[in-house]
Amino acid sequence: MADLPGYMVTCVQSGKLAFLAILVSGGIVLQILACALYNNWWPMLTVIMYVLLPMPMMFFAGSDASSLFTEASDNSWLNATKFLTGASVVGSIAIPTILKHAGIIGWGALTMELSSFFVFILAIMCFMKMDDYDEYASL
């Protein structure tokens, strides 16, 4: 993108940020619809895990989020980050599954809840991929 004019680069970056905003908004809408359409607000328990999910990365990994994908790591804080993030991901899938197994929510709410989870994960992965580029360091 180095050969594009400055206004085109800004437009592409704004489009990427708008795409992230649409993904996150879609995940929130799916989360609320999973509760409102079936008149059962128990699936909102998953929001606790969505709040806890980025906390280990913010506190322990710092700005080096790309180091989470490396295999060899001597940093014990990075290993704790990987463990706590994995536990939050498992909890985000387990809470609606347990609620369905207990008969508290139906199949429709479970499907919407899990699709909301995957939309949020897609948004996080897109953000981490966008964060690798140097163009965003100037914003």
Helices and strands as residue ranges (DSSP letters): H 6-36, G 42-45, H 46-52, H 55-56, I 57-61, G 65-69, H 76-101, H 107-130, G 134-138
